Amino acid sequence: MTINFKDKVAIVTGAGGGLGREYALELAKRGAKVVVNDLGGARDGTGHSDAALKVVEEIKAAGGEAMSNGGSVTEYEQMVEMVAKAKEAWGGVHILINNAGILRDKSFTKMEMADWKLVVDVHLNGSANCTKAVWDTMREQNYGRILMTASSTGLYGNFGQTNYGAAKLGLAGFTKSLYLEGAKYNVKCNTLAPIAATRMTEDILLPAAFAMFDPVNVVPAALFLVSEDAPANVIMGAGAGFFHTANVTMTQGMLLSGDDLSPEGVAANFAQISDRTGEIVPQSGGEQSMQAMKLLQAKAG
């Protein structure tokens, strides 16, 4: 099976370099018409660049179709305008890869709240702005593929990145509810946690590993997750040829009653409460309540 994107229109944010550039180039190579969105020149979000134009030139030189966009993902109206221009030129928008991001790394004790708010605004609110801008179009055309960019920091934590981690796990949670709302309209939503050597990770990856984690090696996962036959509600990690999925799980749990229904009872039974044998991978938040009801019914029966 060959995955292609003929007759599809894709928007990739933060596509002037790194991961976004690789996504845009490969989408175009496989037939998509691509909006290359990029704003900041530096990894902390400051400055401007003509990087998006250069990527567009690369795509056109290879025989593809693309347009550049310099809108900020933090400005909803600019994202609405970006989508309108894509629809005017090409008739629709079928794929959105929310890739734009910045870093303002500091330990929480040294972090200014302005750095917290800016990182959350770009990653989390920026992805919401872009997604909202394409959402009705995708519903109306009964087709959409949306990819959020999370990270291992969001899923598992990393010292000095509380702002980034909060935003990235927020994106995974955003996806989990969004996929439920989009299912009826063939709008599939997934989350990607890349392991890649970019400006965003140059201080995290060791120099010897930098070449191994070329952004191009993340592309197969990203394009699979926005393809026509993509799954939905998947969190996938990818880098250096390594692919895995991550899941938000819950244990089977246990019922407490009588004297055990107390802080002391939770402490005494914590080992069983947290036993991961037979743990569950819920597909919606309602399954938490369903598990409680299941145990209550078993006790009553």
Summary of the structure (lengths in Angstrom):
residues: 301
radius of gyration: 21.1
end to end distance: 50.6
largest distance: 73.4
contacts: 981
relative contact order: 0.11
helix: 46%
strand: 15%
